[in-house]
Amino acid sequence: MATTAPNSYLRDAVMTATPEQLQLMLYDGAIRFASQARDAIVAGDYETSYEKLSRAQAIMIEMESGLRRDVNADLCERMAAIYGFLYRKLVEASVNKDTAAIDDALKVLRMERETWVLLLDKINTARAQAGTADPQQTSEHCSLCVEG
């Protein structure tokens, strides 16, 4: 029963989140899994590190596949290059049990997350100035290149 509550909480959080919030949740998940994998490598727990790095890699694939090139092709190509770099670093870390590769990925992930938070603040300010309570109305205008 204890595992049901967190799962239902996460499900509800995902189902009620805006596309922008979902992107932030993906960054948070990738950072969390990569950090856990780093800790596992340091502890010599390679099975756990593999599992956590695999989950972080899956997030990178999901983020890349969610890009909407029809909205802003140039920006999406740049983001795809970043996601590709992160994916390769996470694979390198997994294959070589390399904490330095994870550190490289974490540095970029944290910077991207911080940038995304600044963008969310800007979107929320724009919504407030427009007097729009419905996130879906302004979400279409502020989506850049992320699919919701």
Buried (B, 14 or more C-beta within 10 A) or exposed (E): EEEEEEEEEEEEEEEEBBBBBBBBBBBBBBBBBBBBBBBBBEEEBEEBBBBBBBBBBBBBEEBBEBBBBEBBEEBBEEBBEBBEBBBBBBBBBBEEBBBEBBEBBBEBBBEBBEEBEEBBEEBBEEBEEEEBEEBEEBBEEBBBBBBB
